[in-house]
Amino acid sequence: MKAGANAAALKRRTTPTLPEVTISEDSEVRFLHLGTEWIQGSMLLDAPFDIELDYVQRMMAWLLFVEPDSVSKRRVLQLGLGSAALTKFCFKKLRMDTTAIEINPQVVTVCRSWFKLPADSARLRVVLADAGEEIRRADHLGAYDALQVDLYDHEAAAPVLDSPDFYADCRNALTDDGCLTVNLFGRDTSYERSLQSLCAAFGEDAVWAFKPTREGNTVVLAQRTPHRPTRMQLLARAEVVQERWGLPAVKWMKLFEPVA
């Protein structure tokens, strides 16, 4: 066998097969699936730039830790595009400089065709890459004020990237007052392991968590630089977030607290 054929065969053995992307709808919502019935994202048909799912809304909890008037001047990175709900919200509603990293080119195509994801521009970029490799690139170091991680395969059993080293790479990509939010939904017992990995990378005093949603999604937030606003300060900020951007942030106050 020729050298070129050897290389091609090796690539076939080592490149993971990406799942087929499909969509479904009810009367009000369009859903994205990765080869199974599991919902990997959604969009309200009459409000395509709003966030429909509770857990996805909670991924925006980093807004509680920044000055609202500064948001449009900040940068956000999304690992895992899903149905582009977070990417669209940050770009359209928050007016932020927005980057998303997605490994599956079908997901990008479907989001552009069926989920109203705008084309790349000076303020919006979708990078086709492996998130675990891409996040280590030098141009991401200290670059983002918010980093939102929602990385699941088509089985939705546990996060694809979930090690202390991966979360340390995420921490390195944040500005000094930046925050990570991550969806830790899983059908196995991965939550405690994931939480330990986050605490190892960020420190226990930097980590906050929501109570699980009815569907089992647990959103966790980690701060690059730990600080603890009072509940009254957080509530005041939540009221602003809710009024300005329509997120149910006041309700979050009953569901969100430090882990230590």
Backbone as CSV, one residue per row, in Angstrom:
resi,resn,N_x,N_y,N_z,CA_x,CA_y,CA_z,C_x,C_y,C_z
1,MET,0.847,-1.198,0.000,0.000,0.000,0.000,0.877,1.241,0.000
2,LYS,0.531,2.231,-0.787,1.309,3.456,-0.883,1.157,4.285,0.385
3,ALA,2.133,5.225,0.575,2.124,6.056,1.780,0.833,6.859,1.889
4,GLY,0.350,7.388,0.749,-0.881,8.165,0.779,-2.074,7.337,1.207
5,ALA,-2.117,6.103,0.736,-3.215,5.219,1.117,-3.148,4.869,2.595
6,ASN,-1.889,4.673,3.098,-1.713,4.413,4.521,-2.261,5.567,5.358
7,ALA,-1.930,6.795,4.963,-2.384,7.975,5.702,-3.905,8.081,5.679
8,ALA,-4.510,7.792,4.527,-5.962,7.864,4.421,-6.632,6.825,5.312
9,ALA,-6.054,5.611,5.339,-6.620,4.553,6.174,-6.506,4.917,7.646
10,LEU,-5.363,5.495,8.044,-5.183,5.901,9.432,-6.184,6.978,9.805
11,LYS,-6.416,7.919,8.919,-7.368,8.991,9.197,-8.772,8.440,9.407
12,ARG,-9.154,7.422,8.576,-10.474,6.823,8.730,-10.630,6.157,10.080
13,ARG,-9.524,5.560,10.589,-9.591,4.843,11.860,-9.604,5.793,13.048
14,THR,-8.977,6.973,12.909,-8.818,7.860,14.061,-9.798,9.029,14.072
15,THR,-10.441,9.348,12.943,-11.394,10.449,12.897,-12.758,9.949,13.329
16,PRO,-13.350,10.515,14.374,-14.645,10.024,14.835,-15.733,10.299,13.805
17,THR,-16.705,9.386,13.724,-17.842,9.577,12.849,-18.810,10.551,13.514
18,LEU,-19.102,11.632,12.840,-19.993,12.638,13.408,-21.436,12.255,13.121
19,PRO,-22.322,12.451,14.081,-23.717,12.028,13.909,-24.457,12.881,12.889
20,GLU,-25.481,12.285,12.303,-26.357,12.999,11.383,-27.194,14.015,12.160
21,VAL,-27.341,15.195,11.614,-28.131,16.247,12.251,-29.533,16.238,11.655
22,THR,-30.548,16.202,12.538,-31.933,16.252,12.087,-32.683,17.316,12.884
23,ILE,-33.846,17.691,12.386,-34.690,18.662,13.086,-36.101,18.115,13.209
24,SER,-36.827,18.624,14.199,-38.243,18.320,14.355,-38.935,19.591,14.835
25,GLU,-40.271,19.588,14.788,-41.028,20.767,15.193,-42.309,20.368,15.891
26,ASP,-42.749,21.214,16.832,-44.147,21.211,17.223,-44.734,22.523,16.707
27,SER,-45.839,22.957,17.233,-46.489,24.144,16.666,-45.724,25.435,16.913
28,GLU,-44.861,25.452,17.971,-44.201,26.696,18.356,-42.679,26.622,18.357
29,VAL,-42.113,25.418,18.435,-40.687,25.259,18.669,-40.071,24.317,17.638
30,ARG,-38.891,24.673,17.170,-38.090,23.799,16.304,-36.954,23.217,17.135
31,PHE,-36.691,21.916,16.981,-35.684,21.221,17.769,-34.571,20.683,16.877
32,LEU,-33.359,20.631,17.436,-32.209,20.046,16.757,-31.837,18.742,17.451
33,HIS,-31.558,17.701,16.668,-31.170,16.392,17.178,-29.892,15.938,16.476
34,LEU,-29.107,15.123,17.172,-27.899,14.537,16.592,-28.072,13.031,16.477
35,GLY,-28.931,12.612,15.556,-29.084,11.204,15.256,-29.915,10.412,16.245
36,THR,-30.465,11.054,17.279,-31.306,10.377,18.266,-32.497,11.278,18.580
37,GLU,-33.363,10.799,19.494,-34.489,11.628,19.907,-34.105,12.699,20.906
38,TRP,-32.862,12.634,21.461,-32.437,13.625,22.455,-32.386,15.008,21.834
39,ILE,-32.962,15.975,22.542,-32.971,17.364,22.062,-31.625,18.005,22.371
40,GLN,-30.957,18.494,21.349,-29.661,19.144,21.503,-29.754,20.658,21.378
41,GLY,-30.955,21.166,21.149,-31.158,22.599,21.049,-32.547,22.885,20.513
42,SER,-32.980,24.141,20.660,-34.329,24.496,20.221,-34.388,25.962,19.830
43,MET,-35.496,26.332,19.162,-35.727,27.712,18.765,-37.223,27.990,18.740
44,LEU,-37.634,29.073,19.360,-39.015,29.533,19.239,-39.218,30.088,17.833
45,LEU,-40.192,29.563,17.119,-40.370,29.952,15.727,-40.740,31.420,15.576
46,ASP,-41.481,31.967,16.546,-41.872,33.372,16.432,-40.930,34.322,17.181
47,ALA,-39.879,33.785,17.808,-38.888,34.614,18.500,-37.527,33.913,18.406
48,PRO,-36.940,33.843,17.215,-35.764,32.997,16.984,-34.499,33.437,17.711
49,PHE,-34.469,34.663,18.241,-33.265,35.114,18.937,-33.428,35.117,20.452
50,ASP,-34.582,34.654,20.942,-34.759,34.419,22.367,-34.196,33.045,22.719
51,ILE,-34.044,32.778,24.018,-33.599,31.464,24.488,-34.803,30.740,25.051
52,GLU,-35.089,29.535,24.540,-36.322,28.832,24.893,-36.165,27.913,26.100
53,LEU,-35.067,27.164,26.202,-34.914,26.157,27.250,-34.399,26.772,28.552
54,ASP,-34.930,26.298,29.687,-34.532,26.830,30.992,-33.027,26.734,31.216
55,TYR,-32.445,25.565,30.955,-31.028,25.408,31.276,-30.163,26.304,30.407
56,VAL,-30.586,26.540,29.171,-29.809,27.421,28.290,-29.884,28.855,28.795
57,GLN,-31.043,29.254,29.278,-31.155,30.573,29.904,-30.188,30.691,31.078
58,ARG,-30.066,29.643,31.877,-29.179,29.672,33.044,-27.707,29.756,32.654
59,MET,-27.368,29.360,31.440,-25.992,29.508,30.976,-25.587,30.977,30.878
60,MET,-26.572,31.880,30.943,-26.303,33.317,30.899,-26.093,33.909,32.284
61,ALA,-25.954,33.068,33.330,-25.850,33.568,34.705,-24.607,34.410,34.951
62,TRP,-23.641,34.344,34.079,-22.459,35.206,34.228,-22.846,36.687,34.175
63,LEU,-24.021,37.003,33.602,-24.475,38.397,33.571,-24.667,38.965,34.971
64,LEU,-24.854,38.100,35.962,-25.016,38.556,37.343,-23.727,39.126,37.922
65,PHE,-22.592,38.872,37.273,-21.296,39.236,37.838,-20.585,40.347,37.059
66,VAL,-21.270,40.959,36.101,-20.661,42.050,35.331,-21.604,43.249,35.320
67,GLU,-21.054,44.412,35.138,-21.836,45.639,35.039,-22.668,45.600,33.746
68,PRO,-23.987,45.722,33.817,-24.817,45.596,32.614,-24.417,46.525,31.476
69,ASP,-24.036,47.751,31.798,-23.674,48.694,30.731,-22.384,48.316,30.018
70,SER,-21.623,47.374,30.585,-20.357,46.965,29.965,-20.513,45.770,29.033
71,VAL,-21.687,45.140,29.021,-21.841,43.849,28.345,-21.527,43.935,26.858
72,SER,-22.035,44.950,26.184,-21.833,45.047,24.736,-20.377,45.284,24.358
73,LYS,-19.545,45.643,25.316,-18.122,45.860,25.045,-17.289,44.612,25.327
74,ARG,-17.938,43.536,25.745,-17.240,42.320,26.156,-17.230,41.276,25.044
75,ARG,-16.424,40.205,25.274,-16.294,39.114,24.297,-16.766,37.812,24.934
76,VAL,-17.444,36.986,24.129,-17.973,35.718,24.603,-17.550,34.597,23.648
77,LEU,-17.288,33.430,24.230,-16.923,32.239,23.457,-17.864,31.111,23.835
78,GLN,-18.398,30.420,22.834,-19.276,29.276,23.035,-18.580,28.023,22.508
79,LEU,-18.438,26.979,23.353,-17.901,25.688,22.921,-19.065,24.730,22.731
80,GLY,-19.326,24.358,21.498,-20.487,23.554,21.150,-21.612,24.454,20.699
81,LEU,-21.948,24.420,19.424,-22.918,25.377,18.882,-24.356,25.006,19.225
82,GLY,-24.674,23.700,19.282,-26.060,23.296,19.491,-26.960,23.902,18.438
83,SER,-28.083,24.462,18.844,-28.974,25.140,17.896,-28.648,26.625,17.783
84,ALA,-27.501,27.026,18.309,-26.991,28.402,18.234,-27.778,29.370,19.115
85,ALA,-28.544,28.868,20.085,-29.357,29.763,20.919,-28.495,30.757,21.686
86,LEU,-27.437,30.278,22.346,-26.560,31.179,23.092,-25.810,32.120,22.164
87,THR,-25.312,31.580,21.071,-24.550,32.386,20.120,-25.405,33.520,19.567
88,LYS,-26.623,33.206,19.162,-27.526,34.226,18.610,-27.902,35.260,19.663
89,PHE,-28.190,34.801,20.881,-28.595,35.729,21.938,-27.476,36.714,22.255
90,CYS,-26.258,36.189,22.386,-25.126,37.070,22.704,-24.854,38.052,21.568
91,PHE,-24.977,37.593,20.343,-24.694,38.436,19.186,-25.805,39.453,18.945
92,LYS,-27.056,38.994,18.954,-28.183,39.845,18.579,-28.714,40.682,19.742
93,LYS,-28.911,40.039,20.901,-29.550,40.716,22.027,-28.547,41.491,22.879
94,LEU,-27.385,40.861,23.148,-26.384,41.515,23.993,-25.417,42.375,23.192
95,ARG,-25.396,42.212,21.877,-24.526,42.999,20.982,-23.045,42.774,21.292
96,MET,-22.701,41.537,21.652,-21.324,41.215,22.022,-20.513,40.724,20.833
97,ASP,-19.212,40.831,20.946,-18.285,40.154,20.044,-18.368,38.670,20.391
98,THR,-18.788,37.840,19.431,-19.210,36.468,19.720,-18.471,35.466,18.842
99,THR,-17.927,34.427,19.471,-17.257,33.336,18.763,-17.836,32.011,19.240
100,ALA,-18.062,31.082,18.322,-18.489,29.729,18.662,-17.546,28.735,17.995
101,ILE,-17.262,27.644,18.692,-16.431,26.563,18.162,-17.289,25.307,18.063
102,GLU,-17.350,24.724,16.888,-18.184,23.548,16.639,-17.417,22.561,15.760
103,ILE,-17.470,21.276,16.106,-16.704,20.267,15.375,-17.444,19.722,14.167
104,ASN,-18.773,19.794,14.187,-19.578,19.137,13.161,-20.058,20.148,12.122
105,PRO,-19.569,20.057,10.878,-19.973,21.043,9.868,-21.472,20.991,9.559
106,GLN,-22.101,19.816,9.739,-23.549,19.738,9.519,-24.307,20.625,10.493
107,VAL,-23.838,20.690,11.743,-24.501,21.526,12.742,-24.483,22.986,12.297
108,VAL,-23.343,23.437,11.813,-23.232,24.827,11.360,-24.184,25.085,10.190
109,THR,-24.205,24.170,9.226,-25.074,24.325,8.061,-26.545,24.365,8.460
110,VAL,-26.948,23.443,9.338,-28.346,23.394,9.773,-28.711,24.646,10.580
111,CYS,-27.801,25.119,11.420,-28.081,26.344,12.188,-28.262,27.539,11.270
112,ARG,-27.490,27.597,10.206,-27.619,28.725,9.276,-28.905,28.595,8.446
113,SER,-29.286,27.369,8.111,-30.448,27.168,7.239,-31.769,27.158,7.986
114,TRP,-31.780,26.622,9.229,-33.029,26.354,9.921,-33.172,27.054,11.274
115,PHE,-32.085,27.613,11.814,-32.135,28.206,13.150,-31.696,29.669,13.175
116,LYS,-31.723,30.318,12.018,-31.531,31.769,11.908,-30.153,32.244,12.387
117,LEU,-29.141,31.365,12.343,-27.790,31.803,12.709,-27.257,32.730,11.626
118,PRO,-26.897,33.977,11.962,-26.371,34.896,10.941,-25.025,34.425,10.374
119,ALA,-24.685,34.960,9.237,-23.383,34.676,8.635,-22.275,35.317,9.456
120,ASP,-21.065,34.801,9.302,-19.919,35.395,9.980,-19.764,36.859,9.568
121,SER,-19.266,37.629,10.526,-19.086,39.062,10.296,-17.958,39.541,11.196
122,ALA,-17.766,40.849,11.249,-16.700,41.399,12.096,-16.933,41.072,13.565
123,ARG,-18.197,40.850,13.972,-18.526,40.637,15.373,-19.010,39.219,15.666
124,LEU,-19.077,38.356,14.655,-19.541,36.977,14.829,-18.669,36.031,14.025
125,ARG,-18.168,34.996,14.718,-17.332,33.986,14.061,-17.748,32.601,14.537
126,VAL,-17.913,31.665,13.597,-18.105,30.257,13.924,-16.891,29.505,13.402
127,VAL,-16.140,28.902,14.320,-14.901,28.209,13.989,-15.176,26.715,13.954
128,LEU,-14.860,26.072,12.842,-15.029,24.630,12.708,-13.764,23.946,13.220
129,ALA,-13.839,23.376,14.427,-12.643,22.814,15.057,-13.047,21.957,16.246
130,ASP,-12.095,21.158,16.720,-12.245,20.414,17.968,-12.042,21.389,19.125
131,ALA,-13.054,21.534,19.976,-13.000,22.551,21.027,-11.836,22.330,21.989
132,GLY,-11.542,21.073,22.313,-10.460,20.783,23.246,-9.101,21.179,22.720
133,GLU,-8.919,21.095,21.419,-7.660,21.510,20.802,-7.653,23.023,20.572
134,GLU,-8.744,23.548,20.083,-8.816,24.967,19.730,-8.632,25.866,20.946
135,ILE,-9.196,25.483,22.088,-9.147,26.334,23.274,-7.721,26.536,23.764
136,ARG,-6.797,25.666,23.372,-5.402,25.790,23.806,-4.586,26.731,22.926
137,ARG,-5.160,27.226,21.848,-4.426,28.131,20.968,-4.112,29.442,21.687
138,ALA,-2.943,29.983,21.405,-2.465,31.169,22.123,-3.376,32.374,21.946
139,ASP,-4.056,32.475,20.797,-4.898,33.665,20.578,-6.165,33.668,21.426
140,HIS,-6.441,32.569,22.138,-7.593,32.545,23.045,-7.215,32.904,24.481
141,LEU,-5.937,32.983,24.787,-5.514,33.215,26.173,-6.012,34.580,26.680
142,GLY,-6.727,34.571,27.790,-7.195,35.813,28.401,-8.092,36.656,27.531
143,ALA,-8.782,36.022,26.564,-9.484,36.789,25.539,-10.972,36.999,25.806
144,TYR,-11.578,36.223,26.727,-13.041,36.207,26.808,-13.539,36.553,28.210
145,ASP,-14.611,37.322,28.228,-15.258,37.685,29.483,-16.292,36.651,29.903
146,ALA,-16.773,35.869,28.956,-17.714,34.793,29.235,-17.379,33.617,28.327
147,LEU,-17.403,32.428,28.909,-17.136,31.192,28.171,-18.240,30.211,28.526
148,GLN,-18.997,29.771,27.517,-20.167,28.920,27.717,-19.906,27.562,27.080
149,VAL,-19.927,26.506,27.888,-19.528,25.178,27.435,-20.724,24.239,27.498
150,ASP,-21.091,23.683,26.351,-22.204,22.725,26.275,-21.813,21.670,25.244
151,LEU,-20.988,20.737,25.660,-20.363,19.770,24.757,-20.843,18.358,25.077
152,TYR,-21.756,17.865,24.240,-22.280,16.516,24.396,-22.279,15.804,23.054
153,ASP,-22.045,14.478,23.105,-22.182,13.700,21.880,-23.662,13.377,21.664
154,HIS,-23.951,12.571,20.616,-25.340,12.306,20.260,-26.083,11.492,21.308
155,GLU,-25.354,10.786,22.191,-26.004,10.011,23.242,-26.367,10.871,24.454
156,ALA,-25.784,12.052,24.588,-26.072,12.986,25.691,-25.895,12.338,27.057
157,ALA,-24.876,11.479,27.196,-24.691,10.741,28.445,-23.841,11.496,29.449
158,ALA,-22.830,12.212,28.983,-21.916,12.954,29.849,-21.132,13.920,28.974
159,PRO,-20.534,14.959,29.550,-19.771,15.907,28.730,-18.644,15.219,27.965
160,VAL,-18.422,15.649,26.740,-17.343,15.104,25.922,-15.984,15.515,26.485
161,LEU,-15.867,16.767,26.934,-14.637,17.284,27.538,-14.948,17.668,28.975
162,ASP,-14.208,17.071,29.942,-14.650,17.208,31.325,-13.510,17.023,32.337
163,SER,-12.278,17.166,31.903,-11.140,16.902,32.784,-10.673,18.185,33.469
164,PRO,-9.924,18.073,34.577,-9.325,19.271,35.177,-8.450,20.037,34.190
165,ASP,-7.725,19.328,33.331,-6.877,20.006,32.345,-7.714,20.826,31.363
166,PHE,-8.840,20.265,30.906,-9.708,21.014,30.002,-10.254,22.261,30.678
167,TYR,-10.714,22.132,31.919,-11.250,23.298,32.618,-10.148,24.321,32.926
168,ALA,-8.923,23.847,33.128,-7.805,24.786,33.295,-7.570,25.566,32.003
169,ASP,-7.700,24.893,30.856,-7.592,25.601,29.571,-8.698,26.643,29.444
170,CYS,-9.902,26.299,29.897,-11.011,27.262,29.872,-10.700,28.462,30.761
171,ARG,-10.183,28.196,31.937,-9.836,29.279,32.857,-8.804,30.210,32.228
172,ASN,-7.846,29.624,31.523,-6.798,30.425,30.886,-7.341,31.315,29.777
173,ALA,-8.496,30.952,29.224,-9.080,31.750,28.141,-9.883,32.940,28.649
174,LEU,-10.095,33.019,29.971,-10.919,34.081,30.535,-10.110,35.313,30.918
175,THR,-10.764,36.464,30.852,-10.205,37.684,31.422,-10.251,37.581,32.947
176,ASP,-9.630,38.530,33.628,-9.554,38.450,35.087,-10.930,38.397,35.745
177,ASP,-11.922,39.112,35.187,-13.263,39.077,35.775,-14.221,38.207,34.961
178,GLY,-13.649,37.315,34.162,-14.470,36.452,33.319,-15.065,35.277,34.075
179,CYS,-16.112,34.690,33.485,-16.804,33.535,34.069,-17.015,32.448,33.024
180,LEU,-16.935,31.218,33.474,-17.315,30.038,32.707,-18.686,29.571,33.172
181,THR,-19.566,29.201,32.234,-20.763,28.440,32.580,-20.740,27.151,31.776
182,VAL,-21.164,26.062,32.423,-21.103,24.748,31.778,-22.352,23.958,32.121
183,ASN,-22.871,23.253,31.135,-24.020,22.369,31.317,-23.506,20.984,31.685
184,LEU,-23.883,20.496,32.865,-23.396,19.208,33.346,-24.496,18.150,33.379
185,PHE,-25.460,18.266,32.509,-26.464,17.212,32.397,-25.799,15.888,32.047
186,GLY,-26.294,14.806,32.649,-25.812,13.481,32.280,-26.718,12.411,32.818
187,ARG,-26.822,11.316,32.092,-27.667,10.216,32.538,-26.903,9.269,33.457
188,ASP,-25.586,9.465,33.623,-24.837,8.640,34.563,-24.522,9.475,35.806
189,THR,-23.582,9.035,36.588,-23.261,9.726,37.846,-22.080,10.676,37.660
190,SER,-22.049,11.366,36.552,-20.868,12.171,36.211,-20.831,13.520,36.920
191,TYR,-21.938,13.973,37.508,-21.980,15.342,38.017,-20.913,15.606,39.071
192,GLU,-20.803,14.753,40.068,-19.830,14.977,41.139,-18.405,14.975,40.601
193,ARG,-18.130,14.089,39.663,-16.796,14.063,39.051,-16.526,15.361,38.301
194,SER,-17.529,15.822,37.561,-17.377,17.075,36.820,-17.144,18.241,37.771
195,LEU,-17.915,18.274,38.867,-17.766,19.353,39.833,-16.372,19.341,40.461
196,GLN,-15.858,18.164,40.762,-14.511,18.064,41.311,-13.469,18.584,40.310
197,SER,-13.663,18.275,39.044,-12.729,18.756,38.015,-12.764,20.274,37.913
198,LEU,-13.957,20.858,37.972,-14.079,22.318,37.937,-13.417,22.949,39.151
199,CYS,-13.642,22.387,40.327,-13.047,22.935,41.549,-11.527,22.812,41.517
200,ALA,-11.018,21.736,40.922,-9.574,21.564,40.808,-8.953,22.642,39.927
201,ALA,-9.671,23.041,38.888,-9.140,24.037,37.950,-9.337,25.468,38.429
202,PHE,-10.483,25.756,39.070,-10.839,27.127,39.431,-10.708,27.421,40.918
203,GLY,-10.752,26.385,41.749,-10.818,26.571,43.194,-12.262,26.527,43.669
204,GLU,-12.492,25.887,44.821,-13.866,25.725,45.313,-14.569,27.060,45.528
205,ASP,-13.825,28.068,45.953,-14.455,29.350,46.260,-14.875,30.130,45.014
206,ALA,-14.537,29.601,43.830,-14.896,30.269,42.582,-16.116,29.649,41.905
207,VAL,-16.661,28.569,42.470,-17.665,27.763,41.767,-19.044,27.936,42.390
208,TRP,-20.038,28.162,41.539,-21.445,28.305,41.910,-22.252,27.303,41.094
209,ALA,-23.403,26.882,41.615,-24.206,25.903,40.879,-25.693,26.182,41.044
210,PHE,-26.442,25.892,39.975,-27.889,25.878,40.023,-28.377,24.525,40.522
211,LYS,-29.580,24.490,41.038,-30.259,23.224,41.232,-30.598,22.648,39.855
212,PRO,-30.700,21.329,39.736,-31.012,20.744,38.418,-32.379,21.175,37.909
213,THR,-32.513,21.262,36.599,-33.825,21.450,35.987,-34.608,20.141,36.076
214,ARG,-35.875,20.192,35.710,-36.691,18.975,35.706,-36.118,17.925,34.759
215,GLU,-35.428,18.375,33.719,-34.849,17.441,32.749,-33.493,16.906,33.207
216,GLY,-32.955,17.449,34.306,-31.692,16.945,34.827,-30.465,17.747,34.458
217,ASN,-30.652,18.902,33.818,-29.513,19.756,33.471,-29.081,20.561,34.687
218,THR,-27.810,20.489,35.030,-27.257,21.285,36.127,-26.216,22.238,35.562
219,VAL,-26.510,23.514,35.591,-25.584,24.528,35.088,-24.700,24.999,36.241
220,VAL,-23.390,24.989,35.996,-22.401,25.401,36.991,-21.626,26.588,36.439
221,LEU,-21.334,27.546,37.303,-20.570,28.744,36.944,-19.261,28.757,37.723
222,ALA,-18.184,29.139,37.052,-16.882,29.270,37.712,-16.264,30.609,37.343
223,GLN,-15.744,31.311,38.344,-15.156,32.637,38.142,-13.634,32.529,37.978
224,ARG,-13.099,33.288,37.049,-11.631,33.356,36.900,-10.995,33.905,38.171
225,THR,-11.594,34.953,38.718,-11.149,35.540,39.978,-12.309,35.469,40.963
226,PRO,-12.225,34.649,42.005,-13.366,34.469,42.907,-13.747,35.760,43.614
227,HIS,-15.049,36.040,43.651,-15.572,37.071,44.530,-17.022,36.735,44.846
228,ARG,-17.487,37.173,45.993,-18.790,36.791,46.493,-19.674,38.014,46.717
229,PRO,-20.451,38.421,45.732,-21.445,39.469,45.982,-22.449,38.984,47.024
230,THR,-23.063,39.903,47.742,-24.120,39.531,48.673,-25.369,39.132,47.893
231,ARG,-26.298,38.457,48.581,-27.542,38.072,47.922,-28.316,39.308,47.464
232,MET,-28.265,40.376,48.246,-28.962,41.593,47.844,-28.329,42.197,46.601
233,GLN,-27.004,42.174,46.518,-26.330,42.677,45.320,-26.687,41.842,44.096
234,LEU,-26.709,40.517,44.268,-27.077,39.645,43.158,-28.529,39.850,42.740
235,LEU,-29.417,40.025,43.705,-30.821,40.243,43.385,-31.012,41.547,42.618
236,ALA,-30.305,42.593,43.038,-30.394,43.872,42.326,-29.919,43.714,40.886
237,ARG,-28.824,42.984,40.699,-28.319,42.748,39.346,-29.303,41.884,38.563
238,ALA,-29.888,40.886,39.208,-30.851,40.008,38.533,-32.051,40.794,38.019
239,GLU,-32.501,41.761,38.797,-33.643,42.577,38.370,-33.310,43.364,37.105
240,VAL,-32.087,43.869,37.031,-31.664,44.599,35.830,-31.581,43.664,34.638
241,VAL,-30.972,42.493,34.831,-30.834,41.508,33.758,-32.213,41.105,33.234
242,GLN,-33.146,40.873,34.138,-34.482,40.439,33.738,-35.205,41.533,32.957
243,GLU,-35.121,42.759,33.430,-35.816,43.853,32.739,-35.171,44.169,31.400
244,ARG,-33.841,44.141,31.340,-33.144,44.574,30.127,-33.162,43.511,29.036
245,TRP,-33.014,42.226,29.426,-32.846,41.178,28.417,-33.882,40.064,28.469
246,GLY,-34.850,40.167,29.380,-35.951,39.216,29.387,-35.631,37.836,29.906
247,LEU,-34.512,37.679,30.587,-34.164,36.393,31.187,-34.766,36.296,32.593
248,PRO,-35.183,35.110,33.043,-35.840,34.978,34.357,-34.837,34.988,35.510
249,ALA,-34.038,36.037,35.575,-32.900,36.073,36.496,-33.320,36.196,37.955
250,VAL,-34.453,36.825,38.231,-34.900,36.938,39.628,-35.207,35.552,40.186
251,LYS,-35.832,34.708,39.383,-36.117,33.327,39.803,-34.828,32.546,40.066
252,TRP,-33.760,32.888,39.330,-32.485,32.189,39.546,-32.010,32.292,40.993
253,MET,-32.346,33.389,41.659,-31.846,33.617,43.010,-32.290,32.533,44.006
254,LYS,-33.392,31.836,43.700,-33.857,30.740,44.554,-33.168,29.421,44.215
255,LEU,-32.405,29.422,43.132,-31.890,28.159,42.582,-30.362,28.127,42.457
256,PHE,-29.683,29.205,42.842,-28.280,29.414,42.489,-27.504,29.822,43.743
257,GLU,-26.407,29.098,44.024,-25.605,29.404,45.209,-24.196,28.863,45.068
258,PRO,-23.253,29.350,45.885,-21.881,28.813,45.860,-21.894,27.345,46.279
259,VAL,-20.936,26.580,45.779,-20.855,25.155,46.140,-20.091,24.963,47.435
260,ALA,-19.324,25.978,47.879,-18.559,25.858,49.127,-18.584,27.181,49.880
